[in-house]
Amino acid sequence: MGTLIDLMLVHRALDALFARHRDAVVLMKFGQAVEALERFEEELRRHMKDEEEHILPLYEKRVGPVLGGDPQFFYLEHKNLLRNLAVIKEAARKLASNKNAGPREAHEFLQQESLFLHLLEHHDLREKNILYPELDRKLTKEEREEILSRCGPAAAKGMT
């Protein structure tokens, strides 16, 4: 029987998609970088939807506010991540349309993107250290299996 920490496999798959995007930037394949970023966004939104429809409502009911893990923090972080991602996507599109873009522009873009990465890493750590373990302790075996079947590692297979 798995635990909700297995949901971090979805996060690892998202990290791999984002790494593909960054690899394309480093290789100055800016059009591919935009495509990879759009794929990442699509999968990130799918994962957030799963969390907001299946995990967070249950977390609110069963766990409630805990130090560093108030349910509203997770919703707000999702909004903040998507807002920052929209800025990055716009910058990536500008980079891809700039026929004179080269290594310097690639480095500047990656620097701009670092704030998003920091936010994403912080969010992932809070889910790994608070959300999933706290909820896991409150679920029955059947509830846990239901969550994992809807949102779990099987969902990550389509991302790679």
NORSULLIN-V649437 format. One record per pair of residues at least 12 apart in sequence whose C-alpha atoms are under 10 Angstrom apart, sorted by the first residue. I is the first residue (numbers start at 1). J is the second residue. D is the distance in whole Angstrom. If there is no record, write none. Layout:
# NORSULLIN-V649437
i->(I,I)
j->(J,J)
d->(D,D)
This chain:
# NORSULLIN-V649437
i->(1,1,1,1,2,2,2,2,2,2,3,3,3,3,3,3,3,3,3,3,3,3,4,4,4,4,4,4,4,4,4,4,4,4,4,4,4,4,4,4,5,5,5,5,5,5,5,5,5,5,6,6,6,6,6,6,7,7,7,7,7,7,7,7,7,7,7,7,8,8,8,8,8,8,8,8,9,9,9,9,9,9,10,10,10,10,10,10,10,10,10,10,10,10,10,11,11,11,11,11,11,11,11,11,12,12,12,12,12,13,13,13,13,13,13,13,13,13,13,14,14,14,14,14,14,14,14,14,15,15,15,15,15,15,16,16,16,17,17,17,17,17,17,17,17,17,17,18,18,18,18,18,18,18,18,18,19,19,19,19,20,20,20,20,20,20,21,21,21,21,21,21,21,21,22,22,22,22,22,22,22,23,24,24,24,25,25,25,25,25,25,25,25,25,25,26,26,26,26,26,26,27,27,27,28,28,28,28,28,28,28,28,29,29,29,30,30,30,30,30,30,30,30,30,30,31,31,31,31,31,32,33,33,33,33,33,34,34,34,34,34,34,34,34,34,35,35,35,37,37,37,37,38,38,39,40,40,41,41,41,41,42,43,43,43,43,44,44,44,44,45,45,46,46,47,47,47,47,48,48,48,48,48,48,49,49,50,50,50,50,50,51,51,51,51,51,51,52,52,52,54,54,54,54,55,55,55,55,55,55,55,56,56,56,56,56,56,56,57,58,58,58,58,58,58,59,59,59,59,59,59,59,59,60,60,61,61,62,62,62,62,62,62,63,63,63,63,63,63,63,64,64,66,66,66,67,68,68,68,68,69,69,69,69,69,69,70,70,71,73,73,74,74,74,74,77,77,77,77,78,78,78,80,80,80,81,81,81,81,81,81,82,83,84,84,84,84,84,85,85,85,85,87,87,87,88,88,88,88,88,88,88,89,91,91,91,92,92,92,92,95)
j->(141,144,145,148,136,141,144,145,148,152,132,133,135,136,137,139,141,144,145,147,148,152,55,127,128,131,132,133,134,135,136,137,139,144,145,147,148,151,152,153,127,128,129,131,132,133,135,136,148,152,128,132,148,151,152,153,47,127,128,132,147,148,151,152,153,154,155,156,124,125,127,128,132,152,153,156,152,153,154,155,156,157,43,44,47,151,152,153,154,155,156,157,158,159,160,44,47,120,121,124,127,128,153,156,124,153,156,159,160,40,43,44,153,155,156,157,158,159,160,39,40,41,43,44,47,156,159,160,40,44,117,120,121,160,40,159,160,36,37,38,39,40,41,43,44,159,160,33,36,37,38,39,40,41,44,117,33,36,37,40,32,33,35,36,37,40,33,34,35,36,37,38,39,40,34,36,37,106,109,110,113,36,36,37,106,92,95,96,102,103,105,106,107,109,110,102,103,106,107,109,110,102,103,106,95,96,101,102,103,105,106,107,96,102,106,92,93,94,95,96,97,98,101,102,106,92,93,95,96,97,96,89,92,93,95,96,88,89,90,91,92,93,94,95,96,89,92,93,85,88,89,92,85,89,159,85,159,82,85,86,89,159,155,156,158,159,78,81,82,159,78,82,151,155,151,152,155,156,74,75,78,79,82,151,78,151,147,150,151,152,155,74,75,78,147,150,151,74,75,78,146,147,150,151,131,132,135,147,148,150,151,71,72,74,75,131,132,135,71,71,135,138,139,143,147,71,131,132,134,135,136,138,139,72,135,135,138,134,135,136,137,138,139,131,134,135,136,137,138,139,134,135,130,131,134,130,126,129,130,131,126,127,129,130,131,134,130,131,131,123,126,123,126,127,131,119,120,122,123,119,120,123,116,119,120,115,116,117,119,120,123,116,116,113,115,116,117,119,113,115,116,117,112,113,116,109,110,112,113,114,115,116,113,109,112,113,106,109,110,113,109)
d->(8,9,8,10,10,9,8,8,8,10,8,8,10,7,9,10,9,7,8,10,8,10,10,10,9,9,5,7,9,8,6,9,10,7,9,8,7,9,8,10,9,6,9,9,6,7,10,8,10,9,9,9,8,10,7,7,10,9,9,8,9,7,7,5,6,9,9,9,8,10,8,7,9,8,8,9,8,6,9,9,7,9,9,9,8,8,7,6,8,7,5,8,10,8,10,9,9,10,10,7,10,10,9,8,10,10,8,10,10,9,9,10,9,9,6,8,9,6,6,10,7,9,7,7,9,8,7,8,9,10,10,10,10,10,9,9,7,7,8,10,7,6,9,9,10,7,7,9,7,7,10,9,6,9,10,9,10,9,9,10,9,8,10,6,8,9,5,7,8,5,6,9,9,8,10,9,9,9,10,8,9,10,8,10,10,9,9,9,10,9,9,6,8,8,8,10,8,6,8,10,9,10,9,9,10,9,8,7,7,9,7,10,8,10,10,7,8,9,7,5,8,9,9,10,9,8,8,9,5,8,9,10,7,9,10,8,10,7,9,9,6,6,10,9,7,10,10,10,9,9,7,8,10,8,9,10,8,8,8,9,9,10,10,9,9,7,10,10,9,10,9,8,9,9,7,10,9,9,10,9,7,10,10,10,10,10,9,8,6,9,10,9,9,10,9,10,8,9,7,9,10,7,8,8,9,9,8,7,10,10,9,7,9,8,8,8,10,9,8,10,8,10,9,10,10,7,7,9,8,6,9,9,9,9,9,10,10,9,7,10,10,6,8,9,7,6,10,9,7,10,10,9,8,9,9,9,8,10,8,10,7,8,9,6,7,9,10,9,8,9,10,8,9,8,9,8,9,9,7,10,9,8,9,8,10,10,7,9,7,7,9,9,10,9,8,6,10,9,9,10,7,10,9,9,9,8,9,8,6,10,10,8,10,7,9,9,9,7,10,10,8)
